[in-house]
Amino acid sequence: MALLRNRRFASRADLGLTQAQFAALDRLDTPQKVQAFVNRIPANHERGGETLLSAHEVLRQRRAHCLEGAFVAACALWIHGRPPLVVHLDCDLSDYPHCIAVFRQGRFWGAISKTNGAVLRHRDPVYRTLRELALSYFHEYCDRKGRHTLRSYSGAFDLRRLDTDQWVTSTAPCWDAHERLVALRHYPLVSARQVARLSRRDPFESRVSKFLQYPKPKPRR
């Protein structure tokens, strides 16, 4: 554990991935390539119940939601000498939290994001702070009634602080890793007064938001 915490480049032995899985991530030598790879993983619609797949299981099952995609992105970044950092975005109870893998290019932050919609995706490294980066998701982060629901963001959490069997190789749901992220200190993005004055999505935005990259399969009769 102590050795991996200070390991800049992750090897296949460090991560415990198969040769094919490691080779696939080893080819992703830029954040843009990582994002494109994550986009190509079909959405995890959790048809059999709630999941939290490790990076290994995502690559094996070929499905992912936001945190599952962040695990894969973090692995790829770590293989290429970037720290495996993730940020937890929390929201109003009417909506679902989101998780992104983040990276720095010089002094600026960018993000890799797995989402089935069109808007909560990649962010180029042009943001001076994590707060600026988190705020870039604010306008599009809405619940089904069109209310803006993003409320806070965590600091960047280095996944090297966890054993790799908690987020890379586990065959069981990675709830311990999830709880660590939820328990992180979060920083507010808006005040209660600002929340009371927020607008809602207009009808056109609501229609556009329903486009999905991977539509949910229809139930079998």
N, CA, C and O of each residue as an XYZ file, in Angstrom:
884
protein
N       0.824     -1.214      0.000
C       0.000      0.000      0.000
C       0.859      1.266      0.000
O       0.620      2.185     -0.783
N       1.864      1.306      0.885
C       2.703      2.493      0.967
C       3.479      2.705     -0.325
O       3.662      3.839     -0.768
N       3.945      1.586     -0.939
C       4.694      1.702     -2.176
C       3.829      2.254     -3.305
O       4.265      3.116     -4.069
N       2.585      1.745     -3.403
C       1.709      2.198     -4.477
C       1.285      3.647     -4.278
O       1.052      4.363     -5.252
N       1.183      4.080     -3.044
C       0.759      5.456     -2.795
C       1.733      6.446     -3.402
O       1.342      7.544     -3.798
N       3.003      6.065     -3.477
C       4.019      6.962     -4.025
C       4.449      6.572     -5.431
O       5.401      7.136     -5.971
N       3.756      5.616     -6.023
C       4.136      5.127     -7.352
C       3.607      6.081     -8.422
O       2.399      6.293     -8.521
N       4.501      6.654     -9.217
C       4.051      7.604    -10.242
C       3.429      6.891    -11.432
O       2.368      7.291    -11.911
N       4.087      5.830    -11.915
C       3.587      5.068    -13.050
C       3.085      3.718    -12.553
O       3.798      3.017    -11.835
N       1.874      3.351    -12.926
C       1.316      2.066    -12.512
C       1.627      1.007    -13.566
O       1.381      1.212    -14.755
N       2.161     -0.109    -13.129
C       2.424     -1.225    -14.023
C       1.239     -2.189    -14.023
O       0.312     -2.050    -13.225
N       1.281     -3.155    -14.916
C       0.217     -4.161    -14.941
C       0.194     -4.941    -13.630
O      -0.879     -5.273    -13.125
N       1.367     -5.234    -13.078
C       1.432     -5.950    -11.808
C       0.827     -5.124    -10.676
O       0.173     -5.669     -9.786
N       1.048     -3.800    -10.711
C       0.464     -2.925     -9.691
C      -1.058     -2.973     -9.727
O      -1.711     -3.024     -8.685
N      -1.614     -2.955    -10.929
C      -3.057     -2.835    -11.088
C      -3.783     -4.170    -11.055
O      -4.958     -4.225    -10.691
N      -3.105     -5.241    -11.428
C      -3.756     -6.544    -11.435
C      -4.706     -6.751    -12.595
O      -5.602     -7.591    -12.516
N      -4.525     -5.999    -13.675
C      -5.363     -6.149    -14.859
C      -4.824     -7.266    -15.744
O      -3.665     -7.662    -15.625
N      -5.673     -7.768    -16.628
C      -5.205     -8.752    -17.590
C      -4.293     -8.066    -18.597
O      -4.268     -6.838    -18.689
N      -3.549     -8.860    -19.345
C      -2.645     -8.295    -20.339
C      -3.406     -7.478    -21.378
O      -2.957     -6.403    -21.775
N      -4.559     -7.986    -21.820
C      -5.344     -7.274    -22.824
C      -5.921     -5.982    -22.252
O      -5.932     -4.957    -22.933
N      -6.401     -6.023    -21.009
C      -6.960     -4.832    -20.390
C      -5.897     -3.757    -20.224
O      -6.133     -2.589    -20.533
N      -4.724     -4.155    -19.733
C      -3.653     -3.179    -19.542
C      -3.210     -2.591    -20.878
O      -2.965     -1.389    -20.981
N      -3.110     -3.436    -21.894
C      -2.683     -2.953    -23.209
C      -3.662     -1.926    -23.761
O      -3.251     -0.943    -24.376
N      -4.961     -2.150    -23.544
C      -5.973     -1.208    -24.030
C      -5.806      0.160    -23.379
O      -5.925      1.187    -24.047
N      -5.529      0.175    -22.064
C      -5.354      1.450    -21.366
C      -3.988      2.065    -21.652
O      -3.843      3.288    -21.649
N      -2.999      1.233    -21.898
C      -1.651      1.730    -22.171
C      -1.601      2.527    -23.468
O      -0.730      3.380    -23.640
N      -2.529      2.255    -24.382
C      -2.572      2.999    -25.647
C      -3.156      4.401    -25.474
O      -3.064      5.224    -26.386
N      -3.742      4.676    -24.338
C      -4.440      5.951    -24.118
C      -3.481      6.945    -23.467
O      -3.546      7.175    -22.259
N      -2.596      7.530    -24.261
C      -1.527      8.351    -23.704
C      -1.857      9.838    -23.610
O      -0.976     10.643    -23.311
N      -3.106     10.213    -23.859
C      -3.554     11.592    -23.633
C      -4.939     11.544    -22.986
O      -5.676     10.576    -23.176
N      -5.296     12.572    -22.230
C      -6.645     12.609    -21.659
C      -7.748     12.542    -22.718
O      -8.820     11.991    -22.467
N      -7.483     13.104    -23.901
C      -8.484     13.056    -24.967
C      -8.731     11.621    -25.418
O      -9.873     11.238    -25.675
N      -7.668     10.826    -25.515
C      -7.831      9.427    -25.879
C      -8.553      8.656    -24.777
O      -9.356      7.766    -25.059
N      -8.268      8.996    -23.536
C      -8.966      8.345    -22.422
C     -10.465      8.641    -22.506
O     -11.291      7.741    -22.353
N     -10.807      9.901    -22.751
C     -12.219     10.268    -22.849
C     -12.902      9.534    -23.996
O     -14.017      9.037    -23.832
N     -12.263      9.460    -25.135
C     -12.856      8.764    -26.281
C     -13.070      7.289    -25.968
O     -14.082      6.708    -26.361
N     -12.126      6.687    -25.268
C     -12.251      5.277    -24.885
C     -13.429      5.089    -23.928
O     -14.232      4.170    -24.093
N     -13.523      5.957    -22.941
C     -14.618      5.865    -21.967
C     -15.968      6.076    -22.655
O     -16.952      5.420    -22.314
N     -16.010      6.985    -23.617
C     -17.255      7.216    -24.362
C     -17.716      5.963    -25.098
O     -18.915      5.721    -25.235
N     -16.762      5.171    -25.568
C     -17.113      3.975    -26.343
C     -17.602      2.815    -25.482
O     -18.117      1.828    -26.008
N     -17.450      2.922    -24.196
C     -17.985      1.896    -23.304
C     -19.495      2.121    -23.176
O     -19.906      3.211    -22.779
N     -20.334      1.131    -23.498
C     -21.783      1.331    -23.397
C     -22.208      1.725    -21.991
O     -21.560      1.369    -21.007
N     -23.297      2.457    -21.915
C     -23.821      2.893    -20.621
C     -24.292      1.699    -19.802
O     -24.875      0.753    -20.333
N     -24.032      1.759    -18.512
C     -24.512      0.739    -17.585
C     -25.901      1.162    -17.101
O     -26.026      2.071    -16.280
N     -26.925      0.509    -17.605
C     -28.292      0.845    -17.209
C     -28.729      0.119    -15.934
O     -29.863      0.274    -15.483
N     -27.832     -0.664    -15.366
C     -28.099     -1.352    -14.090
C     -29.419     -2.118    -14.126
O     -30.214     -2.045    -13.190
N     -29.641     -2.840    -15.199
C     -30.914     -3.533    -15.370
C     -31.112     -4.634    -14.334
O     -32.248     -4.967    -13.996
N     -30.022     -5.202    -13.827
C     -30.149     -6.247    -12.818
C     -30.058     -5.733    -11.398
O     -30.008     -6.523    -10.455
N     -30.036     -4.407    -11.229
C     -29.902     -3.812     -9.901
C     -28.701     -2.889     -9.847
O     -27.879     -2.873    -10.763
N     -28.601     -2.130     -8.785
C     -27.557     -1.126     -8.635
C     -26.179     -1.781     -8.626
O     -25.983     -2.818     -7.992
N     -25.229     -1.177     -9.330
C     -23.881     -1.714     -9.417
C     -22.853     -0.647     -9.073
O     -23.141      0.548     -9.117
N     -21.666     -1.089     -8.736
C     -20.502     -0.215     -8.659
C     -19.302     -1.066     -9.046
O     -18.595     -1.601     -8.192
N     -19.086     -1.181    -10.362
C     -18.084     -2.071    -10.914
C     -16.679     -1.481    -10.779
O     -16.476     -0.276    -10.929
N     -15.728     -2.349    -10.495
C     -14.317     -1.951    -10.516
C     -13.883     -1.723    -11.959
O     -14.612     -2.045    -12.897
N     -12.689     -1.166    -12.122
C     -12.168     -0.947    -13.475
C     -12.051     -2.263    -14.237
O     -12.386     -2.328    -15.420
N     -11.584     -3.296    -13.575
C     -11.468     -4.611    -14.208
C     -12.812     -5.099    -14.702
O     -12.913     -5.598    -15.823
N     -13.856     -4.963    -13.881
C     -15.188     -5.454    -14.251
C     -15.808     -4.608    -15.351
O     -16.533     -5.134    -16.196
N     -15.539     -3.313    -15.357
C     -16.016     -2.464    -16.454
C     -15.434     -2.945    -17.773
O     -16.153     -3.085    -18.762
N     -14.134     -3.197    -17.785
C     -13.470     -3.642    -19.012
C     -13.930     -5.038    -19.417
O     -13.973     -5.359    -20.605
N     -14.268     -5.857    -18.445
C     -14.724     -7.211    -18.754
C     -16.172     -7.211    -19.235
O     -16.504     -7.888    -20.208
N     -17.034     -6.453    -18.557
C     -18.462     -6.466    -18.878
C     -18.844     -5.459    -19.954
O     -19.931     -5.546    -20.524
N     -17.956     -4.497    -20.239
C     -18.208     -3.474    -21.256
C     -19.473     -2.676    -20.957
O     -20.369     -2.574    -21.796
N     -19.534     -2.120    -19.771
C     -20.605     -1.207    -19.389
C     -20.104     -0.358    -18.229
O     -19.272     -0.804    -17.439
N     -20.619      0.883    -18.126
C     -20.161      1.763    -17.057
C     -21.121      2.916    -16.857
O     -21.718      3.418    -17.810
N     -21.267      3.335    -15.598
C     -21.871      4.636    -15.298
C     -20.759      5.557    -14.818
O     -19.585      5.222    -14.981
N     -21.086      6.704    -14.233
C     -20.081      7.754    -14.052
C     -18.898      7.337    -13.190
O     -17.752      7.502    -13.610
N     -19.142      6.798    -11.987
C     -18.023      6.447    -11.119
C     -17.253      5.260    -11.680
O     -16.030      5.197    -11.562
N     -17.959      4.331    -12.284
C     -17.289      3.193    -12.908
C     -16.370      3.659    -14.033
O     -15.250      3.168    -14.174
N     -16.849      4.603    -14.828
C     -16.009      5.174    -15.879
C     -14.830      5.949    -15.315
O     -13.742      5.945    -15.891
N     -15.053      6.619    -14.178
C     -13.963      7.369    -13.539
C     -12.868      6.434    -13.063
O     -11.690      6.787    -13.124
N     -13.229      5.245    -12.588
C     -12.225      4.263    -12.185
C     -11.338      3.881    -13.372
O     -10.115      3.820    -13.245
N     -11.954      3.627    -14.511
C     -11.192      3.259    -15.710
C     -10.294      4.422    -16.141
O      -9.114      4.227    -16.432
N     -10.853      5.612    -16.178
C     -10.063      6.781    -16.580
C      -8.890      6.998    -15.637
O      -7.784      7.303    -16.083
N      -9.123      6.844    -14.332
C      -8.054      7.026    -13.355
C      -6.935      6.018    -13.569
O      -5.758      6.361    -13.457
N      -7.295      4.775    -13.876
C      -6.284      3.757    -14.183
C      -5.433      4.176    -15.373
O      -4.205      4.096    -15.327
N      -6.086      4.619    -16.429
C      -5.355      5.018    -17.636
C      -4.431      6.195    -17.358
O      -3.293      6.219    -17.827
N      -4.917      7.167    -16.599
C      -4.069      8.309    -16.267
C      -2.861      7.869    -15.455
O      -1.748      8.339    -15.691
N      -3.072      6.979    -14.506
C      -1.995      6.511    -13.635
C      -0.934      5.744    -14.427
O       0.262      5.893    -14.175
N      -1.365      4.941    -15.366
C      -0.422      4.193    -16.207
C       0.549      5.148    -16.905
O       1.709      4.806    -17.135
N       0.064      6.350    -17.242
C       0.882      7.311    -17.982
C       1.460      8.408    -17.096
O       1.831      9.477    -17.581
N       1.533      8.138    -15.801
C       2.249      9.040    -14.909
C       1.459     10.206    -14.377
O       2.030     11.107    -13.763
N       0.156     10.214    -14.597
C      -0.697     11.237    -14.003
C      -1.374     10.645    -12.768
O      -1.790      9.488    -12.811
N      -1.501     11.388    -11.679
C      -2.143     10.820    -10.498
C      -3.598     10.456    -10.781
O      -4.283     11.181    -11.502
N      -4.078      9.342    -10.224
C      -5.471      8.911    -10.442
C      -6.430      9.673     -9.524
O      -6.825      9.177     -8.469
N      -6.790     10.863     -9.938
C      -7.604     11.761     -9.109
C      -9.063     11.743     -9.553
O      -9.359     11.729    -10.748
N      -9.967     11.744     -8.582
C     -11.392     11.844     -8.878
C     -12.011     12.923     -7.996
O     -11.533     13.199     -6.896
N     -13.075     13.520     -8.498
C     -13.828     14.545     -7.775
C     -15.289     14.117     -7.731
O     -15.856     13.698     -8.740
N     -15.885     14.227     -6.561
C     -17.291     13.882     -6.363
C     -18.128     15.159     -6.421
O     -17.870     16.112     -5.686
N     -19.119     15.170     -7.290
C     -20.042     16.299     -7.412
C     -21.355     15.916     -6.750
O     -22.002     14.948     -7.151
N     -21.744     16.672     -5.744
C     -22.973     16.331     -5.017
C     -24.087     17.294     -5.395
O     -23.839     18.385     -5.909
N     -25.318     16.871     -5.133
C     -26.469     17.591     -5.675
C     -27.648     17.541     -4.720
O     -27.576     16.950     -3.642
N     -28.712     18.163     -5.131
C     -29.975     18.116     -4.399
C     -30.491     16.678     -4.362
O     -30.153     15.868     -5.224
N     -31.308     16.370     -3.362
C     -31.822     15.010     -3.207
C     -32.696     14.565     -4.375
O     -32.942     13.371     -4.545
N     -33.163     15.511     -5.175
C     -34.004     15.153     -6.319
C     -33.206     14.608     -7.497
O     -33.789     14.194     -8.499
N     -31.884     14.604     -7.388
C     -31.041     14.212     -8.522
C     -29.985     13.218     -8.056
O     -29.988     12.787     -6.903
N     -29.077     12.857     -8.969
C     -28.042     11.869     -8.690
C     -26.666     12.535     -8.688
O     -26.380     13.351     -9.565
N     -25.808     12.201     -7.719
C     -24.438     12.727     -7.737
C     -23.688     12.260     -8.983
O     -24.116     11.340     -9.680
N     -22.578     12.907     -9.241
C     -21.750     12.575    -10.398
C     -20.302     12.498     -9.940
O     -19.935     13.112     -8.939
N     -19.484     11.755    -10.657
C     -18.069     11.646    -10.319
C     -17.247     11.777    -11.591
O     -17.601     11.213    -12.626
N     -16.162     12.515    -11.515
C     -15.306     12.744    -12.676
C     -13.856     12.441    -12.308
O     -13.450     12.618    -11.159
N     -13.090     11.990    -13.278
C     -11.637     11.892    -13.128
C     -11.041     13.217    -13.584
O     -11.415     13.738    -14.635
N     -10.123     13.761    -12.806
C      -9.576     15.079    -13.132
C      -8.064     14.985    -13.357
O      -7.403     14.074    -12.858
N      -7.544     15.926    -14.105
C      -6.126     15.967    -14.424
C      -5.700     17.418    -14.591
O      -6.526     18.308    -14.791
N      -4.399     17.634    -14.503
C      -3.859     18.978    -14.688
C      -2.958     19.019    -15.912
O      -2.193     18.092    -16.179
N      -3.070     20.114    -16.644
C      -2.165     20.409    -17.748
C      -1.522     21.738    -17.407
O      -2.136     22.792    -17.569
N      -0.291     21.689    -16.937
C       0.309     22.906    -16.409
C      -0.423     23.328    -15.143
O      -0.542     22.541    -14.203
N      -0.911     24.555    -15.112
C      -1.616     25.067    -13.933
C      -3.128     24.870    -14.012
O      -3.850     25.286    -13.107
N      -3.619     24.238    -15.086
C      -5.052     24.227    -15.320
C      -5.646     22.816    -15.199
O      -4.996     21.818    -15.512
N      -6.895     22.769    -14.739
C      -7.610     21.521    -14.512
C      -8.530     21.179    -15.687
O      -9.146     22.055    -16.294
N      -8.601     19.890    -15.984
C      -9.567     19.368    -16.935
C     -10.210     18.127    -16.343
O      -9.847     17.702    -15.247
N     -11.167     17.540    -17.064
C     -11.894     16.392    -16.519
C     -12.241     15.388    -17.604
O     -12.450     15.742    -18.764
N     -12.298     14.127    -17.195
C     -12.816     13.033    -18.005
C     -14.086     12.556    -17.321
O     -14.089     12.294    -16.118
N     -15.156     12.442    -18.082
C     -16.455     12.178    -17.477
C     -17.243     11.174    -18.303
O     -17.389     11.329    -19.516
N     -17.748     10.148    -17.639
C     -18.610      9.170    -18.291
C     -20.066      9.529    -18.015
O     -20.500      9.565    -16.863
N     -20.809      9.793    -19.080
C     -22.222     10.088    -18.944
C     -22.927      9.654    -20.212
O     -22.321      9.616    -21.283
N     -24.193      9.331    -20.099
C     -24.954      8.850    -21.241
C     -25.596      9.990    -22.019
O     -26.057      9.794    -23.144
N     -25.630     11.166    -21.432
C     -26.195     12.324    -22.100
C     -25.129     13.115    -22.833
O     -23.995     12.662    -22.990
N     -25.507     14.304    -23.279
C     -24.613     15.078    -24.145
C     -23.814     16.157    -23.431
O     -22.893     16.719    -24.025
N     -24.134     16.467    -22.174
C     -23.597     17.710    -21.624
C     -22.602     17.544    -20.475
O     -21.694     18.365    -20.346
N     -22.734     16.536    -19.655
C     -21.849     16.405    -18.492
C     -20.606     15.599    -18.852
O     -20.294     14.606    -18.196
N     -19.905     16.023    -19.883
C     -18.806     15.233    -20.441
C     -17.443     15.868    -20.192
O     -17.228     16.561    -19.197
N     -16.548     15.616    -21.108
C     -15.155     16.064    -21.021
C     -15.059     17.570    -20.811
O     -15.855     18.343    -21.343
N     -14.073     17.964    -20.029
C     -13.740     19.376    -19.888
C     -12.259     19.557    -20.212
O     -11.399     18.905    -19.621
N     -11.977     20.448    -21.154
C     -10.588     20.740    -21.496
C      -9.882     21.407    -20.316
O     -10.525     22.065    -19.498
N      -8.560     21.238    -20.227
C      -7.820     21.810    -19.096
C      -7.614     23.319    -19.237
O      -6.533     23.788    -19.595
N      -8.680     24.063    -18.947
C      -8.627     25.525    -19.026
C      -9.097     26.180    -17.720
O      -9.214     27.403    -17.647
N      -9.364     25.372    -16.698
C      -9.946     25.882    -15.454
C      -8.855     26.058    -14.402
O      -8.070     25.145    -14.148
N      -8.818     27.233    -13.800
C      -7.732     27.556    -12.868
C      -7.883     26.828    -11.533
O      -6.886     26.566    -10.860
N      -9.109     26.500    -11.145
C      -9.352     25.838     -9.866
C     -10.374     24.723    -10.050
O     -11.084     24.674    -11.055
N     -10.438     23.836     -9.077
C     -11.466     22.800     -9.111
C     -12.862     23.409     -9.000
O     -13.824     22.868     -9.545
N     -12.969     24.519     -8.305
C     -14.273     25.185     -8.210
C     -14.739     25.657     -9.588
O     -15.897     25.465     -9.956
N     -13.839     26.269    -10.338
C     -14.195     26.677    -11.697
C     -14.612     25.466    -12.528
O     -15.595     25.521    -13.267
N     -13.869     24.386    -12.405
C     -14.188     23.173    -13.150
C     -15.568     22.650    -12.764
O     -16.372     22.321    -13.636
N     -15.844     22.573    -11.472
C     -17.144     22.087    -11.015
C     -18.276     22.996    -11.491
O     -19.339     22.510    -11.876
N     -18.056     24.301    -11.467
C     -19.095     25.241    -11.904
C     -19.398     25.112    -13.396
O     -20.480     25.490    -13.843
N     -18.449     24.582    -14.165
C     -18.707     24.413    -15.597
C     -19.811     23.393    -15.851
O     -20.379     23.351    -16.942
N     -20.118     22.569    -14.845
C     -21.200     21.592    -14.966
C     -22.537     22.133    -14.432
O     -23.561     21.462    -14.556
N     -22.539     23.315    -13.850
C     -23.714     23.760    -13.101
C     -24.959     23.938    -13.968
O     -26.023     23.419    -13.632
N     -24.838     24.658    -15.065
C     -26.042     24.994    -15.835
C     -26.738     23.752    -16.379
O     -27.966     23.674    -16.375
N     -25.962     22.787    -16.843
C     -26.551     21.599    -17.461
C     -26.969     20.537    -16.454
O     -27.656     19.584    -16.821
N     -26.578     20.676    -15.218
C     -26.859     19.659    -14.193
C     -28.268     19.898    -13.657
O     -28.480     20.738    -12.782
N     -29.231     19.141    -14.202
C     -30.639     19.366    -13.864
C     -31.345     18.051    -13.582
O     -30.940     17.000    -14.077
N     -32.411     18.116    -12.778
C     -33.230     16.930    -12.557
C     -34.316     16.859    -13.630
O     -34.335     17.665    -14.560
N     -35.208     15.897    -13.493
C     -36.222     15.671    -14.526
C     -37.230     16.807    -14.635
O     -37.917     16.935    -15.649
N     -37.320     17.623    -13.606
C     -38.227     18.765    -13.653
C     -37.532     20.032    -14.147
O     -38.124     21.111    -14.141
N     -36.287     19.901    -14.569
C     -35.576     21.047    -15.120
C     -34.960     21.959    -14.087
O     -34.545     23.070    -14.417
N     -34.891     21.515    -12.830
C     -34.291     22.335    -11.772
C     -32.781     22.113    -11.735
O     -32.310     20.980    -11.836
N     -32.029     23.198    -11.589
C     -30.574     23.099    -11.463
C     -30.243     22.543    -10.079
O     -30.622     23.130     -9.066
N     -29.542     21.420    -10.037
C     -29.427     20.673     -8.779
C     -28.007     20.531     -8.232
O     -27.838     20.058     -7.109
N     -26.990     20.922     -8.985
C     -25.627     20.781     -8.485
C     -25.407     21.726     -7.300
O     -25.752     22.906     -7.364
N     -24.833     21.197     -6.223
C     -24.704     21.983     -4.999
C     -23.270     22.096     -4.481
O     -22.904     23.136     -3.934
N     -22.451     21.054     -4.640
C     -21.124     21.096     -4.033
C     -20.160     20.162     -4.761
O     -20.565     19.342     -5.585
N     -18.900     20.303     -4.442
C     -17.866     19.460     -5.047
C     -16.843     19.102     -3.975
O     -16.661     19.844     -3.010
N     -16.188     17.982     -4.145
C     -15.142     17.570     -3.206
C     -13.785     18.035     -3.704
O     -13.644     18.484     -4.841
N     -12.791     17.921     -2.836
C     -11.430     18.075     -3.297
C     -11.056     16.892     -4.172
O     -11.794     15.908     -4.229
N      -9.934     16.971     -4.847
C      -9.474     15.869     -5.682
C      -8.958     14.750     -4.785
O      -8.044     14.955     -3.988
N      -9.549     13.568     -4.921
C      -9.168     12.413     -4.107
C      -8.241     11.513     -4.909
O      -8.577     11.091     -6.015
N      -7.080     11.223     -4.349
C      -6.094     10.374     -5.012
C      -6.416      8.914     -4.708
O      -6.309      8.478     -3.562
N      -6.810      8.162     -5.727
C      -7.197      6.765     -5.530
C      -6.030      5.880     -5.116
O      -6.243      4.728     -4.738
N      -4.801      6.387     -5.177
C      -3.673      5.636     -4.641
C      -3.762      5.492     -3.127
O      -3.034      4.694     -2.537
N      -4.644      6.255     -2.497
C      -4.851      6.116     -1.053
C      -5.664      4.871     -0.708
O      -5.760      4.495      0.460
N      -6.242      4.238     -1.712
C      -7.001      3.004     -1.516
C      -6.224      1.827     -2.090
O      -5.461      1.990     -3.042
N      -6.415      0.650     -1.517
C      -5.867     -0.557     -2.125
C      -6.499     -0.744     -3.493
O      -7.674     -0.430     -3.683
N      -5.740     -1.245     -4.435
C      -6.275     -1.428     -5.779
C      -7.419     -2.442     -5.811
O      -8.253     -2.405     -6.716
N      -7.463     -3.347     -4.830
C      -8.581     -4.295     -4.825
C      -9.884     -3.656     -4.371
O     -10.919     -4.322     -4.335
N      -9.849     -2.367     -4.022
C     -11.067     -1.649     -3.671
C     -11.691     -0.922     -4.860
O     -12.849     -0.508     -4.806
N     -10.899     -0.768     -5.954
C     -11.472     -0.026     -7.085
C     -10.975     -0.497     -8.456
O     -11.557     -0.135     -9.479
N      -9.907     -1.300     -8.488
C      -9.382     -1.765     -9.767
C      -9.761     -3.211    -10.047
O     -10.261     -3.516    -11.129
N      -9.533     -4.105     -9.095
C      -9.660     -5.542     -9.370
C     -10.835     -6.223     -8.696
O     -11.085     -7.399     -8.960
N     -11.557     -5.536     -7.844
C     -12.625     -6.186     -7.091
C     -13.685     -6.794     -8.016
O     -14.078     -6.195     -9.017
N     -14.132     -7.989     -7.656
C     -15.266     -8.594     -8.374
C     -16.580     -8.286     -7.663
O     -17.654     -8.580     -8.188
N     -16.500     -7.699     -6.478
C     -17.686     -7.278     -5.719
C     -17.895     -5.781     -5.913
O     -16.959     -5.082     -6.301
N     -19.090     -5.271     -5.654
C     -19.327     -3.828     -5.789
C     -18.372     -3.016     -4.918
O     -18.069     -3.403     -3.789
N     -17.906     -1.905     -5.443
C     -16.873     -1.097     -4.777
C     -17.486     -0.055     -3.837
O     -17.210      1.138     -3.963
N     -18.309     -0.505     -2.907
C     -19.020      0.438     -2.044
C     -18.082      1.150     -1.077
O     -18.334      2.302     -0.723
N     -17.004      0.495     -0.641
C     -16.076      1.158      0.273
C     -15.440      2.377     -0.389
O     -15.309      3.431      0.233
N     -15.048      2.228     -1.651
C     -14.484      3.372     -2.372
C     -15.524      4.476     -2.522
O     -15.210      5.657     -2.376
N     -16.744      4.093     -2.809
C     -17.831      5.061     -2.936
C     -18.029      5.836     -1.640
O     -18.178      7.058     -1.662
N     -18.033      5.130     -0.511
C     -18.255      5.792      0.770
C     -17.126      6.757      1.100
O     -17.360      7.795      1.720
N     -15.904      6.427      0.692
C     -14.799      7.353      0.925
C     -15.020      8.660      0.168
O     -14.726      9.738      0.685
N     -15.534      8.566     -1.043
C     -15.780      9.766     -1.833
C     -16.929     10.593     -1.263
O     -16.850     11.819     -1.190
N     -17.980      9.918     -0.865
C     -19.133     10.625     -0.298
C     -18.748     11.348      0.991
O     -19.258     12.430      1.284
N     -17.833     10.733      1.764
C     -17.451     11.300      3.053
C     -16.425     12.423      2.950
O     -16.114     13.064      3.954
N     -15.899     12.668      1.766
C     -14.927     13.744      1.609
C     -15.541     15.097      1.964
O     -16.752     15.294      1.863
N     -14.690     16.012      2.377
C     -15.168     17.375      2.582
C     -15.632     17.937      1.251
O     -14.920     17.865      0.249
N     -16.835     18.498      1.250
C     -17.401     19.107      0.049
C     -17.516     20.621      0.241
O     -17.736     21.114      1.348
N     -17.361     21.329     -0.857
C     -17.369     22.786     -0.827
C     -18.588     23.306     -1.594
O     -18.810     22.910     -2.738
N     -19.374     24.182     -0.981
C     -20.611     24.649     -1.640
C     -20.320     25.476     -2.879
O     -19.354     26.237     -2.934
N     -21.191     25.304     -3.880
C     -21.105     26.087     -5.104
C     -22.108     27.231     -5.121
O     -21.879     28.247     -5.778
N     -23.211     27.077     -4.408
C     -24.258     28.104     -4.365
C     -24.779     28.226     -2.938
O     -24.728     27.278     -2.154
N     -25.276     29.400     -2.627
C     -25.866     29.634     -1.309
C     -27.353     29.307     -1.338
O     -27.941     29.147     -2.407
N     -27.951     29.209     -0.162
C     -29.386     28.945     -0.080
C     -30.183     30.061     -0.763
O     -31.202     29.795     -1.400
N     -29.729     31.289     -0.633
C     -30.417     32.414     -1.286
C     -30.348     32.284     -2.800
O     -31.332     32.545     -3.493
N     -29.192     31.883     -3.316
C     -29.060     31.691     -4.761
C     -29.936     30.537     -5.251
O     -30.542     30.629     -6.319
N     -30.002     29.465     -4.484
C     -30.830     28.318     -4.864
C     -32.279     28.732     -5.015
O     -32.961     28.291     -5.940
N     -32.753     29.573     -4.114
C     -34.152     30.002     -4.153
C     -34.473     30.813     -5.403
O     -35.640     30.934     -5.774
N     -33.465     31.364     -6.051
C     -33.693     32.222     -7.215
C     -33.292     31.570     -8.538
O     -33.289     32.227     -9.579
N     -32.961     30.300     -8.499
C     -32.505     29.640     -9.720
C     -33.640     29.479    -10.727
O     -34.791     29.238    -10.364
N     -33.284     29.618    -11.992
C     -34.244     29.388    -13.066
C     -34.361     27.894    -13.330
O     -33.716     27.081    -12.669
N     -35.186     27.549    -14.300
C     -35.313     26.154    -14.718
C     -34.974     26.042    -16.198
O     -34.943     27.036    -16.924
N     -34.723     24.814    -16.626
C     -34.516     24.574    -18.047
C     -35.725     25.042    -18.838
O     -36.864     24.884    -18.399
N     -35.473     25.615    -20.000
C     -36.608     25.948    -20.856
C     -37.012     24.690    -21.633
O     -36.260     23.715    -21.654
N     -38.178     24.698    -22.266
C     -38.668     23.486    -22.951
C     -37.716     22.942    -24.008
O     -37.601     21.726    -24.163
N     -37.033     23.818    -24.736
C     -36.098     23.350    -25.759
C     -34.935     22.589    -25.125
O     -34.569     21.514    -25.599
N     -34.354     23.136    -24.061
C     -33.260     22.458    -23.360
C     -33.719     21.107    -22.827
O     -32.968     20.131    -22.856
N     -34.950     21.056    -22.341
C     -35.473     19.796    -21.803
C     -35.569     18.733    -22.886
O     -35.246     17.569    -22.650
N     -36.017     19.133    -24.082
C     -36.109     18.165    -25.179
C     -34.723     17.667    -25.582
O     -34.523     16.469    -25.787
N     -33.775     18.584    -25.695
C     -32.420     18.211    -26.110
C     -31.772     17.285    -25.079
O     -31.018     16.382    -25.443
N     -32.061     17.505    -23.808
C     -31.426     16.721    -22.748
C     -31.831     15.253    -22.774
O     -31.194     14.427    -22.120
N     -32.879     14.917    -23.519
C     -33.356     13.534    -23.552
C     -32.608     12.661    -24.553
O     -32.825     11.450    -24.597
N     -31.724     13.263    -25.362
C     -30.929     12.476    -26.296
C     -29.862     11.703    -25.535
O     -29.128     12.272    -24.728
N     -29.781     10.401    -25.797
C     -28.830      9.531    -25.114
C     -27.912      8.854    -26.125
O     -28.335      8.507    -27.227
N     -26.664      8.671    -25.741
C     -25.737      7.956    -26.610
C     -26.083      6.473    -26.677
O     -25.995      5.847    -27.733
N     -26.481      5.919    -25.525
C     -26.832      4.504    -25.454
C     -28.236      4.372    -24.854
O     -28.376      4.260    -23.636
N     -29.274      4.385    -25.694
C     -30.654      4.291    -25.183
C     -30.851      3.035    -24.353
O     -30.253      1.989    -24.609
N     -31.707      3.173    -23.355
C     -31.995      2.031    -22.486
C     -32.732      0.957    -23.276
O     -33.743      1.255    -23.912
N     -32.249     -0.293    -23.254
C     -32.921     -1.352    -24.007
C     -34.355     -1.549    -23.531
O     -34.657     -1.439    -22.343
N     -35.226     -1.843    -24.485
C     -36.605     -2.102    -24.119
C     -36.704     -3.450    -23.410
O     -36.022     -4.399    -23.797
N     -37.547     -3.549    -22.375
C     -37.674     -4.837    -21.668
C     -38.214     -5.919    -22.570
O     -39.075     -5.676    -23.417
N     -37.699     -7.110    -22.378
C     -38.176     -8.235    -23.178
C     -39.559     -8.673    -22.729
O     -39.874     -8.680    -21.539
N     -40.370     -9.035    -23.701
C     -41.717     -9.502    -23.363
C     -41.670    -10.947    -22.880
O     -42.707    -11.521    -22.546
